[in-house]
């Protein structure tokens, strides 16, 4: 994945995480990868990104 494309995927995933607030980050990322046809090998990295974003949201609420 090109650097610019990779950043766009990350930003898109962060925004969708804020909107949907998924209960299961791994399933959310798998569905995202399947729907938008992201090339393989990024599932773990994107899952960590979703978990981090959810953590930031939870810490800002409390």
C-alpha positions as CSV (number, residue, x, y, z in Angstrom):
1,X,0.0,0.0,0.0
2,X,1.4,3.4,-1.0
3,X,2.3,5.8,1.8
4,X,-0.5,8.3,0.9
5,X,-3.0,5.5,0.5
6,X,-2.0,4.0,3.8
7,X,-2.6,7.3,5.6
8,X,-6.0,7.7,3.9
9,X,-7.0,4.2,5.1
10,X,-5.9,5.0,8.6
11,X,-7.7,8.3,8.8
12,X,-10.9,6.7,7.3
13,X,-10.7,3.9,9.8
14,X,-10.3,6.3,12.7
15,X,-13.3,8.4,11.6
16,X,-15.4,5.2,11.2
17,X,-14.3,4.1,14.7
18,X,-15.5,7.4,16.2
19,X,-18.8,7.1,14.4
20,X,-19.6,3.4,15.0
21,X,-17.7,2.8,18.3
22,X,-17.4,-1.0,17.6
23,X,-17.5,-3.5,20.5
24,X,-15.2,-5.9,18.7
25,X,-12.3,-4.1,17.0
26,X,-10.9,-7.2,15.3
27,X,-14.3,-8.0,13.6
28,X,-14.7,-4.3,12.7
29,X,-11.3,-4.3,11.0
30,X,-12.0,-7.6,9.2
31,X,-15.3,-6.2,7.8
32,X,-13.6,-2.9,6.8
33,X,-10.8,-4.8,5.0
34,X,-13.4,-7.0,3.2
35,X,-15.7,-4.1,2.2
36,X,-13.0,-1.8,1.0
37,X,-10.8,-4.5,-0.5
38,X,-7.6,-3.5,1.4
39,X,-4.6,-5.7,0.6
40,X,-3.7,-8.3,3.2
41,X,-1.2,-8.0,6.0
42,X,-2.6,-4.9,7.6
43,X,-5.2,-6.4,9.9
44,X,-3.1,-6.4,13.1
45,X,-1.9,-2.9,12.5
46,X,-5.4,-1.5,11.8
47,X,-6.8,-3.4,14.8
48,X,-4.3,-1.7,17.1
49,X,-5.2,1.6,15.5
50,X,-9.0,1.0,16.2
51,X,-8.2,-0.1,19.8
52,X,-6.1,3.0,20.4
53,X,-8.8,5.3,19.0
54,X,-11.4,3.6,21.2
55,X,-9.1,4.0,24.2
56,X,-8.7,7.7,23.5
57,X,-12.5,8.1,23.2
58,X,-13.1,6.3,26.5
59,X,-10.5,8.4,28.4
60,X,-11.8,11.7,27.1
61,X,-15.4,10.8,28.3
62,X,-14.4,10.0,31.9
